[in-house]
Amino acid sequence: MCGRYTLYSDKQAIEEQFRVTVRDESLLQPDYNIAPGAVKPVILTRGTHDREVAALKWGLVPPFVKDLSDWKPLINARSETVNEKPSFRKAFQRKRCIIPANGFYEWKSFDNKKKIPFYIRLLDQDLFGMAGIFETHTSDDGTDLHTFAILTTEANALMQPLHNRMPVILRQDDYNVWLDPVNPRPEMLQSLLTPYPLDTMSTFKVSADVNNARNNGPELINPRLK
């Protein structure tokens, strides 16, 4: 799964990586401990092929939800069944997005002791995009809630000791296909939702301070020596 991630790249890096214009730089405040419920930038297309940066809340709420107080937002969607589940199917077909990230966290328990956090990043690039879907929920009073979920896939060999799932990391060459709101067929999209090559990833222990979502700062991704 993916329950925490980081995004600290600046405006220029975001624009170059995702070929998009960032009009609201306040969306790009460095965040080293992004937790569910946070409002964060995602890359999407809305009705056209032009990319834009939008501020969405992490935790998908489908349009059919009647009572928000009785709904637990969905932070992840399994890529294997995303085109089948009622909560995700329409979004997968028409509302796909990319979530910019510099890395993500996973927790592992050793010998039934307290879980230890690990940080996972790419070796070949500092900034990458995770596959996502988004939705808009409109309340009875007309208030719109814009939300997203991160797609997951089977863990590669590097991630398997930590968890059996990992976020889908897209290759830059696949951004256009993933964001295209009209043309791609489900089988073409599914072909993108594979584990990222393990030889281009790195993982290491970090401080337990990341367990508290209120803690934030670059020290959270420093390797823990013990």
N, C-alpha and C positions, 0 to 999 in steps of 0.2 A: 504494500500500500504506500501511500505518501501522505503523511500527517503533518509535516513541517518542512519548510524549504526556505531558501534565502534568495534575496535579490538586492544587489548593491551596485550593479553596473550603472554608469552615468548615461546621460541623454544621448551622447554621440555613439556610444557602444550599442545602445538599444536601437537607434535609428539605422546604424550600419548593418547590424545582424539581421534585423527583421524588415528592412527597407520600408520604414514607416516614419511619419513625422510625429514627434511628441510635442503636443501643444500645451500640455499642462505638466510642467516639470515637478509640481508638488506630488505627483503620483510616484516619483522616482526617489523618494527619501530612502536611503540605505536601510534595509531591514534584514537582520541576521536571524530572525526567529519568527517567520510568518506562520501563524496558526489558523485553523479553521475559524471562519467568521470575519477575518480581515478583508478589507476592501483593497484590492491590488490591481495593477495594470495587466490586461490581457490584450493580445493581438487578434483582431477579427475582421471580417468583412460583413457588411450589413446591406444586402440587396444589390451590391455592385461587387466588382473585383478590386476595388480600392481598399487597401488595408487601413485600419485605424487603431488607435490605442484607446481602450475603454476601461473605466474603473468598475470592476465587478466584485461582488462579495463571494468569498470562498465557501461553498456549501450550496449545491444545486437545489432549487425549489421549482418543481414543474408547475406549469400553468393550472393543472387540474386540482391542485391542493386547495381545499376549502378553508381549513383552519390552520394558520401558521403556528399557533401555539401548540398544536398537536402533531407537528411535523418535524422530524429530525433531518436537518439539511444533509445532503449527500455529498461528501467531500471527494469521493472516488467513484469511478465506474469501471467495471471489468470490461476490458476490450473484447473479450471473447463473446460476451452477451449484450454488448451495448446496443446492438441493432435489434434486440429482441425485447428488452425490458421496457414496459410502458413509461417508466420514469425517464428513460434516456433515448428512446428510439427516434422521436421527432428531432431532438437536438442533434443526434448523430447524423441524421440525414440532411439537416439544413443549417445547424447552428454550431459549427465547429470553431474552435479558437486555439491559440497557442499561448501558453503561460511562460513568460520569460523567467529564467532562474539561473542562479550561479551554482547551486548545489541543493541537496536535500538531506534530511536526517532519517535515521532508522535506529531502533532500539533492540538490544539483544540481551537476554538473560543467560548467565553462565552458572551452571551448577545450582540452579534454582535460587540464585541470589538476586539482588537488586539489578534491574535492567540498566545496561550501560549504553549511552547514546553514541552513535557513529555518524560521521559526516561523509557524504558521498559526492564526488565531483568528477568532472571530465579532465583528462590529461591533455587533450588536444585543443581545447577551447575553454575559456573561462565562463562564457555565457552560452546558454543553450535554451531550447524551447521544448516544453512538455506539451503533449497533446491534451486538449481539453474540449469540453462542450459547454454551452451556455444556454440560459433560458431567461425569460422575463415573466414574472408572476405579477398579475394585476389584482389588487385587493378590491373589495366592494366599494371603497371610497375613491377608487381611481389611482391609488398609489402604486407605482411600479417598483418592483424589486428585481434587480439584475444580478444573477448568480452564475457560478461556474463550478465544474467538477473536473478533476484530473483523471485521465484514463490510466489504468494500470495493466500490466502484462505479467507473464511469468518471469521470475527472477533469473538473471543470468548466473553463471557459476560464481562470480564475485559476490553477488548479493545473496545467494542461497543460504550461506551460514547465518545471515541476519534476518531474512524474511523470504517467504516464498513468492512475494509480489514486489514489483518495482514500477515506478512511473514510466509511461511511454515517452522516450526522448526521441524527438523527430530530427532527422537530418535536414540540413538547410535546403538541399535539393528537393525535398518533399513538401516544403512549406506551401507552395502554390497549390498543389493537389489537395492538401489537407484543408486549406482555407476556401477553396472554390465552393461557393454555395449551391452550384447547379449541376455541374457535369459529372463528378466522380461517381462511379458505381460502388455499392457496398463492398464488393469483393476487392476493388482497387484500394479502398480506404483500409480495409482489414489487413492488406499486405504491408501497410506501414506500421502496424501496431505490434512490433516485435521487440524482444529484448535488445538493448543497446550492446554493442560489442564490449566484452569485458576487458579486453586489452587496452581500451582507451579510457578506462575508469579507475578511480582510486577511492579507497575508503580507509578511515582511521578513527580511533576513539577521540572523543572530545569531552569537554567539561559537562558535568551533570547540571550546570547552571541553565542549560538549554531546556531542561524539563519545565521550568517556569516560563510561560509565554511572556511574562512581563520583563524578563531579562533580554537585553538586546545590545549587540555590539560586536565588533570584529573578533574579540577575544573568544567568542563562542565557537569559532571554527578553527581555533588553534589546536594542533594535535596534542592529546594528553599523553604525557610521558609514561605514566603508570596505569 
